[in-house]
Each structure stands twice: as structure tokens, then as C-alpha cells.
């Protein structure tokens, strides 16, 4: 298939920080929403965006914890949001829309990884529900604000995926893992969903001036690893001491760089629906004929994660499950 998945010559790389990629970029007057923007990558992202002049809304499942983590940081507001609870998503979105403000940048950063089998909502698998379905519902409910932001010169939505997307395509016959749970396959499916979400949102939103991107931030030791036993902390890409091909762990500021770059870089003008890593558009990585799990992980994006037909299929499934589709009357 024809693809825009080719490097654009960003001039940045794996060791660049969020501050580096914002050099010379003035975000004064811009409003950003960063889910989970109070710990790990999210906190580094919030700090970088406010440092460049943006105002940042941080929806948080633990608002008191968020307030404490963000204390002393100017230009930040904290809201209450549980991505695993669609009523909470609706309440946050309704409250924000009532303010009449536009959203210029939205970074879907919050997520969970490799947790014990957990069910939320009507029995949904928690990683698929929290990492993907909650963000699907949130972005669609906030669409009027994103459309207003696009009127000011374009808005961007950034979906934080992972190298872990290479662990699993969407399990179309059993997306909720009702026939046996595997925490890493479930994580892989959720991260693939994050990429496919950006692909189809970009297709739907580009004519309105809203572009969408997905990315792998790199391996960073954060609270995301809280469910992992010690013996799993060295799994490549999952958390441990190195990334595939010997690349070292990133700092939170380095990890935040790619999502900040995707949200703001002029080099991405006119592009969208692509997967990025190390502050660059990634190449497609063919699936290994061996079909292995960890040994096959490496730089790039699997073709199934950027397939437009699969992206449209996942959008329809997500809209059916959540009951939310901002574009239902326009198609």
C-alpha cells in the first residue's frame, strides 16, 4: 500500500529532549490537553509545553495527586477523568465544552501496561478500554473544541502508542480476551489500537484542519511498570534496561520528546496518520516469518497498525462499544 511512513529529516533523534524539539517554537495562546500529564512522560510533556507558553489541561484519575505533582507549575489546570469509566469521560468533556474554549493540541498519554486481568465498564478488558476506548470516547466528545482549535491554524491529536504494538494485531474475534487472558498480547492489541485510532481520526479530521499522529516514546522507567515483577523488567521495549538493538533507556524528558515533536513540529505540516519514533516518522517494519514475540521487536511500525481499512473497522467497533462517534452524521 502507498504510505507516508518515511522519515522527514527532523534533525532530532533518540537523545533529543522535549525542550530541544520546542526550541524556537512559541506556544503562547495555545491550549493543550494531556491525559495523565502529571507523572512520567506526561509530566515531562506538561512541563515542556508550559515552558513554551502553552496552557495545559491535565485530566487525571487522581486529581489530588496531580495537583501535588504540578504544584508551582504555571499555566496548568487539573480535571477529573477516569478513562475506564465512560460516565467520567462524558462529565469531563461536557464540563470542558461548556467553557467554550478551543483545543489546539491533544496528547492521549495516559495508559496502563501488562496489568493482571481486570474488567471495567460492561466487562471490557482494562487495557483495551483504558488505553483505547476511553481515549476514543474522549476525543470524539471533545471534537467541537478541536474543530475550533483547527480554525486557528490547525489542531493536532497525538496518540501515544508503543513498540509493544508489535506484540499483537487487533483480535477481531475476541478483542476483550474472553477466551483466555494474556497481559502482553492485551497490551499489544491496545497499543495497535492507539495507532489505528490516529490513522482513521486523521482521515476523518484532515479536511477540518485536525491532524493525528501516533508514536512510540521509547523505553522509560515510569509508573507504567508498576504491575511488572522484577524478572520482567529487562524485557525489551516493555520497560527494562535496554531497547531492542541495544539502545539505552530514555529519561522522561527524552521520552516526551517524540510526542511533543508530533504535536508541534513544522516538519509535519501537511502530514498526518503516521507513526513516529525518536522524533521522526518511522518506516514500516515487516512482520517476522518466525512469528516470535519479544525477539521480533524493533524499530518501525507493523503494516497492520497503519492499514486504513483496519483503522476504519476499529473506529466502527469503538463507536459501537462506546456509543460515541462525532462523525456519524457526516459519513
VOGU-3710 file (C-alpha; in Angstrom, 3 decimals, decimal comma):
1> xxxxxxxxxx> 0,000/0,000/0,000  1,094/3,613/-0,581  2,346/5,111/2,651  3,705/8,312/4,142  5,700/6,227/6,627  9,098/7,621/5,677  11,492/9,906/7,607  11,129/13,632/7,030  14,581/14,727/8,196  13,594/16,159/11,561
11> xxxxxxxxxx> 17,136/16,857/12,737  16,339/15,275/16,107  16,870/11,780/17,438  16,655/9,312/20,307  18,571/11,540/22,711  16,683/14,759/21,982  14,552/16,140/24,802  11,142/17,762/24,746  12,824/21,097/25,362  15,137/20,514/22,383
21> xxxxxxxxxx> 12,286/19,940/19,930  10,495/23,078/21,136  13,465/25,354/20,519  12,195/28,369/18,601  8,531/27,331/18,914  6,233/29,755/20,741  3,028/28,169/22,047  1,710/31,315/23,718  -2,068/31,376/23,405  -2,291/27,648/22,626
31> xxxxxxxxxx> -4,326/25,248/24,759  -3,217/21,641/25,154  -4,919/18,676/26,806  -2,530/15,995/28,121  -4,163/12,947/29,688  -2,077/11,613/32,548  0,054/14,747/32,318  1,153/14,592/35,939  3,600/11,684/36,091  6,377/10,164/33,999
41> xxxxxxxxxx> 6,210/11,110/30,329  3,050/13,077/30,870  4,643/15,325/33,489  7,689/15,936/31,288  5,317/16,777/28,432  3,301/19,201/30,543  6,450/20,936/31,739  7,777/21,309/28,204  4,525/22,676/26,780  4,006/25,205/29,561
51> xxxxxxxxxx> 7,660/26,201/29,235  6,962/27,112/25,611  3,968/29,237/26,617  1,020/26,842/26,282  -1,759/26,459/28,780  -2,243/22,773/29,645  -5,324/20,952/30,892  -4,420/17,738/32,737  -7,335/15,307/33,118  -6,419/12,933/35,941
61> xxxxxxxxxx> -7,868/9,847/37,580  -6,167/11,004/40,791  -6,701/14,779/40,765  -5,257/15,353/44,243  -2,073/13,533/43,242  -1,970/15,554/40,023  -2,382/18,840/41,887  0,553/17,928/44,158  2,781/16,854/41,250  2,023/20,022/39,281
71> xxxxxxxxxx> 2,223/22,452/42,189  4,215/25,534/41,291  3,873/24,993/37,547  2,196/27,982/35,922  -0,399/27,589/33,207  -1,842/24,229/34,288  -5,381/23,175/35,170  -6,306/19,764/36,602  -9,579/17,999/35,843  -11,117/14,712/36,950
81> xxxxxxxxxx> -11,163/11,884/34,417  -11,208/8,086/34,602  -10,711/6,731/31,087  -12,137/3,377/32,134  -15,476/4,985/33,037  -17,492/6,415/30,141  -19,645/8,474/32,521  -16,466/10,128/33,785  -15,345/10,779/30,200  -18,696/12,390/29,408
91> xxxxxxxxxx> -18,620/14,540/32,538  -15,121/15,844/31,838  -15,890/16,570/28,189  -19,194/18,280/28,952  -17,514/20,457/31,559  -14,762/21,471/29,187  -17,089/22,175/26,267  -19,191/24,407/28,496  -16,163/26,706/28,801  -16,321/27,415/25,066
101> xxxxxxxxxx> -12,573/27,084/24,695  -10,728/25,623/21,707  -8,166/22,813/21,891  -5,044/23,279/19,774  -3,089/20,216/20,911  -4,343/16,997/22,454  -1,937/14,308/23,666  -3,523/10,999/24,648  -0,742/9,993/27,001  -2,406/8,148/29,879
111> xxxxxxxxxx> -2,395/4,368/29,893  -1,800/1,109/31,712  0,512/-1,760/30,820  0,564/-5,529/31,378  -1,818/-5,419/34,327  -3,440/-8,507/35,856  -6,723/-9,396/34,169  -9,139/-6,612/35,028  -12,614/-5,831/33,734  -14,108/-2,347/33,546
121> xxxxxxxxxx> -17,396/-0,916/32,339  -19,598/-3,634/30,825  -16,840/-6,237/31,217  -14,249/-4,762/28,851  -10,610/-5,806/29,126  -8,986/-2,954/31,027  -6,017/-2,213/28,757  -8,159/-2,003/25,608  -10,757/0,013/27,491  -8,409/2,467/29,211
131> xxxxxxxxxx> -5,723/2,906/26,585  -8,019/2,967/23,570  -11,790/3,084/24,134  -11,609/5,822/26,776  -9,482/7,994/24,518  -11,747/7,263/21,548  -14,728/8,498/23,536  -12,846/11,498/24,931  -11,541/12,771/21,586  -14,924/12,329/19,922
141> xxxxxxxxxx> -16,728/14,171/22,723  -14,162/16,982/22,582  -14,345/17,202/18,792  -16,189/20,579/18,763  -13,300/22,113/20,740  -10,700/20,514/18,447  -12,552/21,823/15,403  -12,457/25,314/16,923  -8,717/24,918/17,505  -8,260/23,928/13,877
151> xxxxxxxxxx> -9,769/27,238/12,873  -6,788/28,969/14,461  -4,317/27,352/12,094  -4,760/23,645/12,663  -5,085/21,314/15,634  -3,252/18,067/16,344  -4,151/14,924/18,244  -1,289/12,691/19,365  -1,966/9,090/20,343  0,815/7,631/22,500
161> xxxxxxxxxx> 1,330/4,057/21,389  4,376/1,839/21,915  6,848/-0,511/20,328  4,612/-3,024/22,101  2,068/-2,681/19,276  4,242/-5,257/17,510  3,073/-7,871/20,026  -0,454/-8,124/18,628  -2,786/-7,047/15,876  -6,417/-6,398/16,856
171> xxxxxxxxxx> -8,018/-9,684/17,916  -11,151/-9,131/15,895  -12,752/-12,369/17,063  -12,009/-11,763/20,756  -10,950/-8,163/21,476  -11,953/-8,430/25,153  -9,868/-11,574/25,776  -12,896/-13,553/26,900  -11,254/-16,789/25,780  -8,095/-16,535/27,865
181> xxxxxxxxxx> -6,109/-13,526/29,010  -2,502/-12,751/28,102  -1,355/-9,454/29,599  1,271/-8,755/26,935  -0,936/-9,649/23,975  -3,621/-7,448/25,517  -1,126/-4,605/25,854  -0,008/-5,118/22,247  -3,581/-5,014/20,986  -4,297/-1,800/22,912
191> xxxxxxxxxx> -1,180/-0,141/21,510  -2,067/-1,231/17,967  -5,476/0,313/18,583  -3,770/3,593/19,519  -2,049/3,681/16,128  -5,144/2,710/14,140  -7,133/5,370/16,002  -4,728/8,068/14,785  -4,853/6,732/11,227  -8,636/6,980/10,974
201> xxxxxxxxxx> -9,033/10,165/13,019  -6,626/11,829/10,609  -8,648/10,594/7,639  -11,841/11,964/9,166  -10,437/15,212/10,544  -7,932/16,439/7,981  -10,485/18,389/5,932  -11,416/20,249/9,118  -7,759/21,040/9,854  -7,239/18,419/12,563
211> xxxxxxxxxx> -4,307/16,046/12,014  -3,482/12,987/14,100  -0,273/11,113/14,853  0,782/8,042/16,826  4,177/7,234/18,311  6,498/5,085/20,381  8,115/7,314/23,016  10,953/4,890/23,797  11,533/2,761/26,874  11,437/4,790/30,053
221> xxxxxxxxxx> 11,174/3,609/33,655  7,971/5,188/34,985  4,877/4,227/36,964  3,709/2,404/33,840  5,820/-0,561/35,009  4,115/-0,843/38,386  2,443/-4,171/37,532  5,640/-5,899/36,381  7,557/-8,398/38,518  11,314/-7,895/38,758
231> xxxxxxxxxx> 12,114/-10,648/36,258  10,148/-8,862/33,532  11,833/-5,500/33,921  14,507/-6,447/31,368  12,027/-7,232/28,574  12,975/-5,088/25,538  10,546/-2,279/24,905  8,387/-3,349/27,809  10,406/-1,476/30,340  13,820/-2,780/31,053
241> xxxxxxxxxx> 17,473/-1,927/30,798  17,638/-1,555/27,030  15,505/-1,143/23,982  15,908/-3,543/21,055  19,269/-3,340/19,299  20,973/-2,170/22,467  19,562/1,325/22,802  19,541/2,519/26,383  16,564/3,619/28,424  15,483/7,193/27,873
251> xxxxxxxxxx> 14,933/9,812/30,522  11,349/11,074/30,862  12,404/14,279/29,087  13,814/12,273/26,162  10,766/10,027/26,131  8,446/13,028/25,999  10,295/14,480/23,022  8,561/12,468/20,306  5,047/13,261/21,496  5,888/16,946/21,838
261> xxxxxxxxxx> 7,539/16,883/18,402  4,482/15,211/16,862  2,221/17,806/18,480  4,185/20,871/17,387  6,782/20,291/14,671  6,512/22,391/11,498  8,204/19,465/9,706  4,911/17,559/9,993  2,814/20,253/8,312  0,616/18,620/5,708
271> xxxxxxxxxx> 1,178/15,154/7,159  -0,922/13,005/9,466  -1,964/9,473/10,213  1,653/8,371/10,623  3,549/6,600/13,407  6,669/8,253/14,795  9,631/7,261/16,959  12,802/9,061/18,059  11,366/12,381/16,812  10,980/11,081/13,279
281> xxxxxxxxxx> 8,422/9,367/11,065  9,121/5,638/11,252  9,444/3,144/8,419  7,147/0,125/8,138  8,615/-2,983/9,782  7,554/-6,226/8,059  6,244/-8,965/10,313  8,793/-11,672/11,087  8,137/-15,032/9,419  9,152/-16,622/12,710
291> xxxxxxxxxx> 6,174/-15,114/14,459  8,110/-14,717/17,695  7,140/-12,365/20,473  9,989/-10,434/22,090  12,775/-11,399/19,709  10,951/-9,754/16,795  10,560/-6,302/18,316  12,484/-3,485/16,690  12,271/-0,009/15,174  9,355/0,752/12,888
301> xxxxxxxxxx> 5,631/0,174/12,691  3,855/-3,016/11,657  1,821/-2,703/8,481  -1,337/-3,925/10,228  -1,185/-0,920/12,572  -1,342/1,635/9,756  -3,811/-0,199/7,497  -6,609/2,263/6,619  -9,230/-0,470/6,275  -8,375/-1,908/9,680
311> xxxxxxxxxx> -8,423/1,615/11,123  -11,932/2,225/9,781  -13,067/-1,171/11,095  -11,713/-0,424/14,572  -13,398/3,002/14,530  -16,749/1,362/13,805  -16,229/-1,186/16,590  -15,173/1,515/19,048  -18,140/3,713/18,169  -20,471/0,770/18,674
321> xxxxxxxxxx> -18,947/-0,123/22,052  -18,775/3,433/23,424  -21,822/4,887/21,700  -19,723/7,893/20,663  -18,846/8,987/17,120  -18,533/12,692/16,358  -18,547/11,971/12,628  -21,592/9,687/12,452  -23,771/12,259/10,698  -21,100/13,250/8,183
331> x> -20,447/9,842/6,621
//
